[in-house]
Amino acid sequence: MAASEENSALFPIFILTIMALPLVPYTIMRLCCAASKKSKTIHCPCSECLHSGKYHRSIFKRISNLSTCSNLTLVLLWVVMIFLIYYIKNMSGEVQVFEPYSILGLESGASESEIKKAYRRLSIQYHPDKNPNPEAHKYFVESISKAYQALTDPVSRENFEKYGHPDGKQGFQMGIALPQFLLDIDGAYGGILLLWIVGVCILLPLVIAVIYLSRSSKYTGNYVMHHTLYAYYHLMKPSLAPSKVMEVFIKAAEYGEIPVRRTDTEPLQKLFLLVRSELNLDLKNIKQEQAKFWKQHPAMVKTELLIQAQLTRESAALSPGLLGDFRRVLELAPRLLEELMKMALVPRNTQGHGWLRPAIGVVELSQCIIQAVPLSARKTTGGSTEGIAPFLQLPYFNEAVVKRIARKKVRTFQELWDMTINDRAELLNQVVGFSSAEVQDVERVLEMMPSLTVEVTCETGGEEGIQEGDLVTVHAWISLKRVNGLVGALPHSPHYPFHKEENFWFLLGDPTSNNIWFSQKVNFMDETAAIAAASKAIEDNMEGSGADAKETNRAVREAVEKVRLGSRLVMGKFVAPPEGNYSLVCHCMCDSWIGCDKKVNLKVKILKRTRAGTRGSAVEDAVVEDGVEEEDDIEEEEEEDYESEYSEDEAGEQDTKKSIANGKITKKGSCSERSESDVE
């Protein structure tokens, strides 16, 4: 049977290896993630964000954030590994090479007289008759005597020269890196070895596999439950108004797992009274509406009230028991909203198009949650399609402040944004009564707000027109500018307790048929990834069009330069719809800021495909920027309907059913559009 290596370093080395295999890469991954997050923390410098505690935490908060179960376990495992390394280093079980000259204190090749003289000298020091110490006796017998014998006895010397040891050829012994008691089959611990083998080799991998499979069957790759995606897919409707997206959003399975305790009843009832005006209850039958609201699933009621507490900034009124659930709801919100957005973009009709109306509503709900602005604040008022919502994301602004500046003919957020710094400071200081520090905070937030420029081109492989069934390439450049010169930054969001990156959604759709023909998510934080994506897209497109290497390299260099200056490339393809004229809308929407979206209207004419495949001209008027009146009365009516989505409940799905057969999107072979909105 294999010998035990209980007294050697094999067993500690075995344990150290097993621990290091998962621990070292996991630690490196955690450190890299922490470093990347820290490098991206370019946040708003206003006093509200600085005092929110998200970016500059006290020493106690930092310790509490580090003192999580996972971090403490990680530290404990590293302490054990360090102890094992120290133990292995100081163990005396290493194999020593037999060197007789070194043992006797002689140089190699010493004469016989020198060997005898050295032996006599060491005998006086270590011989049992001279030194009663047991260790000295052991050293004399095992080392000194064997060394002398190896150098003086002919047989021993021959063995030493041939095998490296005076006793001749030494046997090779193999051991197993386990303690002796695990290998003592005949003793009291005979069954432990069997349990060890079964547990480590069979049961442990089986348990890990079961846990992994159960979790993977429950969650998607984006850590969202399959039940959530199923619910979102079936509850999503083409006529879903932005004000109704909340009803679908709260039905996530993750929110259903949040516990509803008996002690939450009274605090939730108090919270209900504070946010009741935001719950879209029918005031004519308020008692019946309230009873209907409380009859919903308790987890849904709790989730909606907690989200409304964020939107109305009533989180200070929450009980200590609800604060943990409140943070959990907000922590999951961006991830769930992104999945809800994907469900709106899933192809639903025969042409493979998603729905425009609910997609816009999902982004607008995300904006309100991040900025803690009520959905009711988005009702059209004062000529602004966004209502007073953009004002409320500024520091110290409320409804009363908005009314005061409206008396000075500043009714829209764009008018406030377009003012010079001196005029804006004078308005806020004299009319509103802001102090110099408060005015400075407002300016800092305005400097952080992004201004977008969109250039869109749709083409069909260099052809002059677009015929039905053609494969159309969307080529768009989205440029972002801020007054402070930054490109990638975290948004101003003092009421949202977690870090949130800006994400932009590019949506090209037909509002008449409520179809989205092309969509893509855009991020300005990672410049390296944007350069790589733009270069690959340009190379693939140039290769498909038959361009030579010189033209391709020039186009790639131009694209890289644009990305470094703060632009992002959006590129994709769609199939041209049937013959007809289409009024398209290109939305570029931010999921974190209100009032920073860009909308470009496009008119596209699709030609009928002829038998010979000839093409005619399909040139139409290109783009109409935001705020420019259109001549088409039908388009004006559609705009009015969109603006009133937060003030009136939507009817059903009739508009969408009418529009499914109406058309698809495309643009003339080389229609180009540009819309700019720069901050002075």
C-alpha positions in Angstrom: 0.0 0.0 0.0 1.2 3.5 -0.6 2.9 5.2 2.3 1.5 8.2 4.0 3.3 11.5 3.6 1.9 12.9 6.8 5.3 14.1 8.0 6.2 15.7 4.6 5.1 18.7 2.7 3.0 16.7 0.2 -0.3 17.0 1.9 -0.1 20.8 2.6 1.0 21.3 -1.0 -2.0 19.3 -2.2 -4.4 21.4 -0.1 -2.6 24.6 -1.2 -3.0 23.7 -4.9 -6.6 22.8 -4.5 -7.3 26.2 -2.9 -5.1 28.2 -5.3 -6.7 26.9 -8.5 -10.1 28.8 -8.0 -9.0 31.4 -5.5 -6.2 33.1 -7.5 -8.2 33.8 -10.7 -11.3 34.8 -8.8 -9.2 37.3 -6.8 -7.7 38.7 -9.9 -11.1 39.1 -11.5 -12.5 40.9 -8.4 -9.5 43.3 -8.4 -9.8 44.0 -12.1 -13.5 44.7 -11.8 -12.9 47.1 -8.9 -10.1 48.9 -10.8 -12.3 49.3 -13.9 -15.2 50.6 -11.9 -12.9 53.1 -10.1 -11.4 54.3 -13.4 -14.9 55.0 -14.8 -16.1 57.1 -11.8 -16.2 60.5 -13.5 -19.2 61.8 -11.7 -21.1 65.0 -11.4 -19.3 67.5 -9.1 -22.4 69.2 -7.8 -22.9 69.3 -4.0 -26.0 67.1 -4.1 -24.0 64.3 -5.8 -21.1 64.7 -3.4 -23.3 64.6 -0.4 -25.3 61.6 -1.7 -22.6 59.2 -0.4 -22.2 57.3 -3.6 -18.8 58.6 -4.6 -17.1 59.7 -1.4 -17.9 57.4 1.5 -16.9 57.7 5.1 -14.4 55.3 6.6 -17.3 53.4 8.3 -19.2 53.0 5.1 -16.2 51.8 3.3 -15.5 49.2 6.0 -19.1 48.1 5.9 -19.0 47.8 2.2 -15.9 45.7 2.4 -17.2 43.6 5.2 -19.4 41.5 3.1 -19.6 37.7 3.5 -17.9 37.1 0.1 -15.0 39.6 1.0 -14.5 38.1 4.5 -14.5 34.6 3.1 -11.9 35.7 0.4 -9.7 37.2 3.1 -10.0 34.1 5.3 -9.0 31.8 2.4 -6.0 33.9 1.7 -4.9 33.8 5.3 -5.1 30.0 5.2 -3.0 30.0 2.0 -0.4 32.2 3.5 -0.2 29.9 6.6 0.2 26.8 4.4 3.0 28.5 2.4 4.8 29.4 5.6 4.3 25.9 7.0 5.6 24.2 3.8 8.6 26.5 3.7 9.7 25.7 7.2 9.1 21.9 7.1 12.3 19.7 7.4 11.2 17.0 5.2 13.3 17.9 2.2 15.6 15.2 0.6 19.2 15.8 1.5 22.0 14.7 -1.0 24.7 12.6 0.7 28.0 14.5 0.5 30.7 12.7 2.6 33.4 15.3 2.0 31.1 18.0 3.1 30.0 16.1 6.2 33.7 15.6 7.3 34.5 19.2 6.5 36.9 18.4 3.7 37.6 19.5 0.2 36.9 17.1 -2.6 39.8 14.8 -3.3 41.4 14.9 0.2 44.0 12.4 1.1 43.4 9.4 3.3 45.4 10.9 6.2 43.2 14.0 6.1 40.1 11.9 6.1 41.2 10.0 9.2 42.3 13.2 10.9 38.9 14.8 10.3 37.1 11.6 11.5 39.0 11.6 14.8 38.3 15.3 15.3 34.5 14.8 14.8 34.5 11.6 16.9 35.8 13.6 19.9 32.8 16.0 19.3 30.0 13.6 18.5 30.9 10.0 19.7 28.4 8.6 22.2 31.2 8.1 24.7 32.1 11.8 24.5 28.7 13.3 23.9 25.6 11.8 25.6 23.2 13.9 23.5 20.9 11.5 21.5 20.9 13.9 18.5 24.8 13.8 18.5 24.7 10.0 18.6 22.2 9.9 15.7 24.3 12.4 13.7 27.5 10.4 14.3 26.0 7.0 13.3 24.0 8.2 10.2 26.3 10.8 8.9 29.9 10.8 10.2 30.4 7.0 10.2 28.8 6.6 6.8 30.9 9.4 5.4 34.1 7.9 6.8 33.2 4.5 5.5 32.3 5.8 2.1 35.7 7.3 1.7 37.9 4.5 3.3 36.2 1.2 2.7 36.7 -0.1 -0.9 33.2 -1.5 -1.2 31.5 1.5 0.3 33.5 3.8 -1.8 32.6 1.9 -5.0 28.9 2.0 -4.0 29.2 5.8 -3.4 30.9 6.5 -6.7 28.4 4.3 -8.5 25.1 5.0 -6.7 25.8 8.1 -4.7 25.4 6.3 -1.3 27.7 4.0 0.6 24.9 1.4 1.2 24.5 0.9 -2.5 21.4 1.5 -4.7 18.6 3.1 -2.7 15.0 2.1 -3.2 12.3 4.6 -4.6 9.4 5.1 -2.3 6.1 6.7 -3.5 3.6 8.3 -1.1 0.1 9.8 -1.3 -0.6 13.3 -0.1 -3.0 12.3 2.7 -2.6 12.0 6.5 -1.9 8.6 8.0 -5.3 8.3 9.7 -7.0 8.4 6.3 -4.9 5.5 5.1 -5.1 3.3 8.1 -7.7 0.9 6.7 -7.2 -1.7 9.4 -7.5 0.8 12.3 -10.4 2.8 13.7 -10.4 5.2 10.8 -10.8 2.6 8.1 -14.0 4.0 6.6 -12.8 7.6 6.5 -10.7 7.0 3.4 -13.8 5.6 1.6 -15.9 8.6 2.7 -13.1 11.0 1.6 -13.0 9.5 -1.9 -16.8 9.3 -2.3 -17.2 12.8 -0.9 -14.5 14.6 -2.8 -14.6 12.7 -6.1 -18.3 12.0 -6.4 -20.6 14.0 -4.1 -18.8 17.4 -4.2 -18.8 17.6 -8.1 -22.4 16.4 -8.1 -23.5 19.0 -5.6 -21.7 21.8 -7.6 -23.3 20.6 -10.8 -26.8 20.5 -9.3 -26.4 24.0 -7.9 -25.1 25.3 -11.2 -27.7 23.7 -13.3 -30.5 24.8 -11.0 -29.3 28.3 -11.1 -28.7 28.3 -14.9 -32.1 27.0 -15.5 -33.6 29.8 -13.4 -31.6 32.7 -14.8 -30.5 33.9 -18.2 -27.0 35.0 -19.2 -27.9 38.5 -18.1 -28.9 37.3 -14.6 -32.6 37.8 -15.2 -35.0 35.1 -14.4 -36.6 33.2 -17.3 -40.0 33.8 -15.7 -39.4 37.5 -15.9 -38.7 37.3 -19.7 -41.8 35.2 -20.2 -44.0 37.6 -18.3 -42.5 40.7 -20.1 -42.9 39.0 -23.5 -46.6 38.2 -23.0 -47.5 41.4 -21.2 -45.9 43.7 -23.7 -48.5 45.2 -26.1 -48.0 47.4 -29.2 -50.3 50.1 -27.9 -48.6 50.2 -24.4 -48.4 53.9 -23.5 -45.3 55.1 -21.6 -47.5 55.8 -18.6 -48.6 52.1 -18.6 -45.1 50.6 -18.8 -44.9 50.6 -15.0 -47.7 48.0 -14.8 -45.6 45.6 -16.9 -42.3 46.4 -15.3 -43.3 45.6 -11.7 -44.3 42.0 -12.7 -40.7 40.8 -12.8 -40.2 37.5 -11.0 -37.2 39.1 -9.1 -39.6 41.5 -7.4 -42.0 38.7 -6.6 -39.3 37.1 -4.4 -38.9 40.2 -2.2 -40.4 39.3 1.1 -43.7 40.9 2.3 -43.6 41.0 6.1 -46.5 41.7 8.4 -44.6 44.7 9.8 -44.6 46.3 6.3 -48.4 46.8 6.3 -48.6 50.0 8.2 -45.5 51.7 6.6 -46.8 50.8 3.1 -50.2 52.3 3.9 -48.6 55.5 4.9 -46.5 55.4 1.8 -49.6 54.8 -0.3 -51.1 58.1 1.0 -48.0 60.0 0.0 -47.8 58.6 -3.6 -51.5 58.0 -4.3 -51.7 60.8 -6.9 -49.1 59.0 -9.0 -50.9 55.6 -9.2 -53.3 56.5 -12.0 -56.4 55.9 -9.9 -59.8 56.9 -11.1 -60.8 59.8 -8.8 -64.5 59.2 -9.6 -64.4 55.8 -8.0 -61.5 56.3 -5.7 -62.7 53.8 -3.0 -63.1 51.0 -5.6 -59.8 51.9 -7.2 -58.0 51.7 -3.9 -59.6 48.4 -3.0 -58.6 47.1 -6.4 -55.0 48.3 -5.9 -54.6 46.5 -2.6 -56.1 43.3 -3.9 -53.1 42.8 -6.2 -50.3 40.4 -5.3 -48.6 41.8 -2.2 -45.2 41.8 -3.8 -46.4 43.8 -6.7 -48.1 46.3 -4.4 -44.9 46.7 -2.4 -42.7 47.0 -5.5 -44.9 49.7 -7.1 -45.1 51.7 -3.9 -41.3 51.5 -3.5 -40.7 52.6 -7.1 -43.2 55.5 -6.6 -41.3 56.4 -3.4 -38.2 56.8 -5.7 -40.1 58.8 -8.3 -41.6 61.2 -5.8 -38.5 61.3 -3.6 -40.3 60.1 -0.5 -37.7 57.5 0.4 -37.0 59.4 3.7 -40.5 58.4 4.9 -39.7 54.7 4.6 -39.3 52.5 7.7 -35.9 50.9 8.4 -37.4 47.6 7.4 -38.4 48.9 3.9 -35.1 50.6 3.2 -33.3 47.4 2.3 -36.2 46.3 0.0 -36.2 49.8 -1.5 -32.5 49.5 -2.4 -33.0 46.0 -3.8 -35.8 47.2 -6.1 -33.6 50.1 -7.4 -30.6 47.9 -7.8 -32.5 45.5 -10.1 -34.3 48.2 -12.0 -31.7 49.0 -14.8 -31.1 45.4 -15.5 -34.8 44.6 -15.7 -35.6 47.7 -17.8 -33.0 46.7 -20.3 -34.6 43.3 -20.7 -38.0 44.9 -20.9 -36.6 47.1 -23.7 -35.4 43.9 -25.5 -38.9 42.5 -25.3 -40.3 45.6 -27.0 -37.7 45.2 -29.7 -38.4 41.5 -30.3 -39.7 40.9 -33.9 -43.4 40.4 -33.6 -44.8 40.6 -37.1 -44.1 38.9 -40.4 -41.6 41.7 -41.4 -39.6 41.1 -38.2 -40.2 44.4 -36.5 -40.5 45.4 -32.9 -42.8 48.1 -31.4 -41.8 51.7 -31.2 -44.3 53.1 -28.7 -43.6 50.8 -25.7 -39.8 51.0 -26.4 -39.9 54.7 -26.0 -42.0 54.3 -22.8 -39.4 51.9 -21.3 -36.6 54.4 -21.9 -38.6 57.2 -20.4 -39.4 55.2 -17.3 -35.7 54.5 -16.9 -35.0 58.2 -17.1 -37.6 59.0 -14.4 -36.3 56.3 -12.0 -32.6 57.4 -12.3 -33.5 61.1 -11.9 -36.3 60.5 -9.3 -38.9 62.4 -11.3 -42.6 61.5 -11.3 -44.1 60.3 -14.5 -46.9 62.9 -14.1 -44.2 65.6 -14.5 -43.8 64.6 -18.2 -47.3 65.8 -19.1 -47.2 68.3 -21.9 -47.3 71.8 -20.6 -46.1 75.2 -21.6 -45.3 74.1 -25.1 -42.8 71.5 -23.9 -43.3 67.9 -24.9 -41.4 66.8 -21.8 -43.4 68.9 -19.4 -41.5 70.1 -16.3 -39.6 66.8 -15.9 -36.3 68.1 -17.3 -36.3 71.0 -14.8 -36.8 68.7 -11.8 -33.5 66.8 -12.4 -31.6 70.1 -11.7 -30.5 70.7 -8.1 -32.9 72.7 -5.9 -35.6 72.8 -8.7 -39.2 72.1 -7.9 -42.6 72.9 -9.3 -42.7 76.3 -7.6 -39.3 77.3 -9.1 -40.5 76.3 -12.6 -43.6 78.5 -12.2 -41.4 81.5 -11.2 -39.1 81.3 -14.2 -42.1 80.7 -16.5 -43.3 84.2 -15.6 -40.1 85.4 -17.2 -40.9 83.7 -20.5 -38.7 80.7 -19.8 -41.2 77.9 -20.3 -39.2 75.1 -21.7 -36.0 73.5 -20.6 -34.3 74.2 -23.9 -34.9 77.9 -23.4 -33.1 77.7 -20.0 -30.3 75.7 -21.5 -29.8 78.1 -24.4 -29.4 81.1 -22.1 -26.0 82.5 -21.5 -24.3 81.8 -18.1 -24.7 85.4 -16.9 -28.4 85.6 -18.0 -29.2 82.3 -16.3 -27.4 83.2 -13.1 -29.3 86.5 -13.0 -32.6 84.7 -13.6 -32.0 82.1 -10.9 -30.5 84.6 -8.4 -33.0 87.4 -8.7 -36.2 85.7 -9.7 -35.9 82.4 -7.9 -33.7 83.5 -5.0 -30.9 80.9 -5.4 -27.6 81.6 -3.7 -24.4 81.8 -5.6 -23.4 78.3 -4.5 -26.8 76.9 -5.7 -26.5 78.7 -9.0 -23.0 77.2 -9.4 -24.4 73.7 -8.7 -27.0 74.2 -11.4 -24.3 75.2 -13.9 -22.3 72.1 -13.0 -25.2 69.9 -13.8 -25.9 71.7 -17.1 -22.3 71.3 -18.0 -22.6 67.5 -17.5 -25.7 67.1 -19.6 -24.9 65.6 -23.1 -25.8 67.3 -26.3 -26.3 64.9 -29.3 -25.7 65.2 -33.0 -27.1 62.5 -35.3 -26.0 61.9 -38.9 -28.0 59.1 -40.6 -27.4 57.5 -44.0 -29.4 54.7 -45.6 -28.0 53.1 -48.7 -28.2 50.0 -50.8 -24.8 49.1 -52.0 -24.2 52.2 -54.0 -27.5 52.1 -56.0 -29.3 55.3 -56.7 -32.7 54.2 -55.3 -34.2 51.7 -52.9 -36.6 49.1 -54.3 -38.8 46.8 -52.2 -36.9 43.8 -50.9 -33.5 45.5 -51.1 -31.1 45.0 -48.2 -30.7 48.5 -46.8 -27.6 49.5 -44.7 -28.2 52.0 -41.9 -25.0 54.1 -41.3 -25.3 56.6 -38.4 -22.8 58.6 -36.4 -23.9 59.8 -33.0 -21.7 62.5 -31.6 -21.8 63.6 -27.9 -20.6 66.9 -26.5 -20.7 68.4 -23.0 -19.8 71.9 -22.0 -17.1 70.6 -19.7 -15.5 68.6 -22.5 -16.1 65.1 -21.1 -17.3 62.3 -23.3 -17.9 59.3 -20.9 -19.2 60.2 -17.5 -21.7 59.1 -14.8 -24.9 61.1 -14.9 -26.1 63.5 -12.2 -28.4 61.2 -10.1 -28.1 62.1 -6.4 -31.4 60.3 -5.6 -30.4 57.0 -7.2 -28.2 55.1 -4.6 -26.0 53.2 -7.1 -23.6 53.9 -9.9 -25.3 54.1 -13.2 -23.6 54.6 -16.6 -25.2 56.5 -19.4 -26.6 54.3 -22.2 -28.2 55.5 -25.4 -30.7 53.7 -27.6 -30.8 54.3 -31.3 -34.3 53.5 -32.6 -35.2 53.9 -36.3 -38.9 53.3 -36.7 -42.2 54.2 -38.4 -44.6 55.9 -36.0 -47.5 55.3 -38.4 -47.2 51.5 -38.2 -45.6 51.6 -34.7 -42.8 49.5 -36.0 -39.1 49.6 -35.1 -37.0 48.7 -38.2 -33.6 49.0 -36.6 -32.3 49.4 -33.1 -28.9 49.4 -31.3 -27.6 50.2 -27.8 -24.8 52.8 -27.7 -22.3 53.5 -24.9 -19.8 56.3 -24.6 -17.8 55.0 -21.6 -15.5 52.5 -23.3 -13.5 54.2 -26.1 -11.3 51.1 -26.9 -14.3 48.9 -27.5 -16.0 51.6 -29.6 -12.8 51.9 -31.8 -12.7 48.1 -32.3 -16.4 47.9 -33.2 -16.3 50.8 -35.6 -13.1 49.5 -37.3 -14.6 46.1 -37.8 -17.9 47.5 -39.1 -16.2 49.8 -41.6 -13.9 47.0 -42.8 -16.8 44.6 -43.3 -18.9 47.2 -45.1 -16.0 48.3 -47.4 -15.2 44.7 -48.2 -18.8 44.0 -49.2 -18.9 47.0 -51.5 -15.7 45.9 -53.3 -13.4 48.7 -52.1 -9.7 48.3 -52.2 -7.3 48.2 -49.2 -6.3 51.8 -49.5 -9.9 53.1 -49.4 -10.7 50.7 -46.5 -7.7 51.9 -44.5 -8.6 55.5 -45.1 -12.2 54.9 -44.0 -11.0 53.1 -40.9 -8.7 55.9 -39.9 -11.4 58.5 -40.3 -13.8 56.4 -38.2 -11.2 55.9 -35.4 -10.6 59.7 -35.3 -14.3 60.3 -35.0 -14.6 57.9 -32.1 -11.7 59.6 -30.3 -13.5 62.9 -30.7 -16.6 61.6 -29.0 -18.7 59.9 -31.7 -20.0 56.4 -32.0 -20.9 54.4 -35.1 -24.2 52.7 -35.4 -24.4 50.3 -38.4 -26.9 47.6 -39.4 -29.1 46.3 -42.1 -32.8 45.7 -42.7 -35.0 44.6 -45.7 -36.8 47.3 -47.6 -40.6 47.3 -47.2 -43.1 47.3 -50.0 -43.5 50.2 -52.3 -44.7 53.5 -50.8 -43.7 56.7 -49.0 -42.7 56.3 -45.4 -42.2 59.0 -42.7 -39.6 57.6 -40.4 -38.3 58.8 -37.0 -34.8 58.3 -35.7 -34.8 58.4 -31.9 -31.5 58.7 -29.9 -32.6 58.4 -26.3 -30.6 58.4 -23.1 -31.7 56.1 -20.3 -30.4 58.4 -17.6 -31.1 62.0 -18.6 -34.4 63.7 -19.3 -34.5 66.3 -22.1 -31.3 65.2 -23.8 -32.9 63.0 -26.5 -32.6 63.7 -30.2 -35.3 63.0 -32.7 -34.8 63.2 -36.5 -37.8 62.8 -38.9 -37.1 61.2 -42.3 -39.2 60.8 -45.4 -38.3 57.8 -47.6 -39.7 56.6 -50.8 -39.6 53.0 -51.8 -39.8 52.1 -55.4 -41.6 49.1 -56.9 -39.3 46.3 -58.1 -39.4 45.9 -61.9 -39.0 42.7 -63.7 -35.8 43.8 -65.3 -34.5 45.1 -61.9 -34.1 48.7 -63.2 -34.1 51.5 -60.8 -35.5 54.9 -60.8 -35.1 58.0 -58.6 -36.4 57.8 -55.1 -35.2 61.2 -53.7 -37.4 62.7 -51.0 -37.1 65.5 -48.6 -34.5 64.3 -46.1 -34.7 65.4 -42.5 -36.8 67.6 -40.3 -35.1 68.5 -37.0 -36.7 68.7 -33.6 -39.0 71.6 -33.1 -39.5 72.3 -36.9 -43.2 72.2 -37.9 -44.1 69.6 -40.6 -46.5 70.4 -43.4 -48.2 67.1 -43.2 -51.4 67.3 -41.1 -51.4 63.6 -40.3 -47.9 63.9 -38.8 -49.0 66.8 -36.7 -51.9 64.7 -35.3 -49.5 61.9 -34.5 -47.2 64.3 -32.7 -50.1 65.5 -30.6 -51.1 62.0 -29.7 -47.5 61.2 -28.6 -47.4 64.3 -26.4 -50.6 63.4 -24.6 -49.6 59.9 -23.6 -49.0 60.9 -19.9 -52.2 62.9 -19.6 -54.7 60.4 -21.1 -55.0 56.7 -21.0 -54.5 54.9 -24.3 -57.2 53.0 -26.0 -56.2 49.6 -27.1 -54.3 48.1 -30.0 -56.4 49.5 -32.9 -53.8 51.9 -34.2 -51.2 49.2 -34.3 -53.5 46.7 -36.1 -54.2 49.3 -38.7 -50.5 50.0 -39.2 -49.1 46.5 -39.6 -49.9 46.4 -43.3 -48.9 50.0 -43.9 -45.3 49.9 -44.5 -41.9 49.3 -43.6 -39.0 51.5 -43.3 -36.4 52.6 -45.7 -34.7 55.5 -47.2 -33.6 56.5 -50.6 -30.4 55.0 -51.7 -28.3 57.8 -50.3 -30.4 59.9 -48.0 -28.3 61.7 -45.4 -29.5 63.6 -42.4 -28.0 65.8 -39.8 -29.4 67.3 -36.6 -27.4 69.4 -34.2 -28.1 70.8 -30.7 -24.9 72.2 -29.3 -24.6 73.8 -25.9 -23.2 77.3 -25.8 
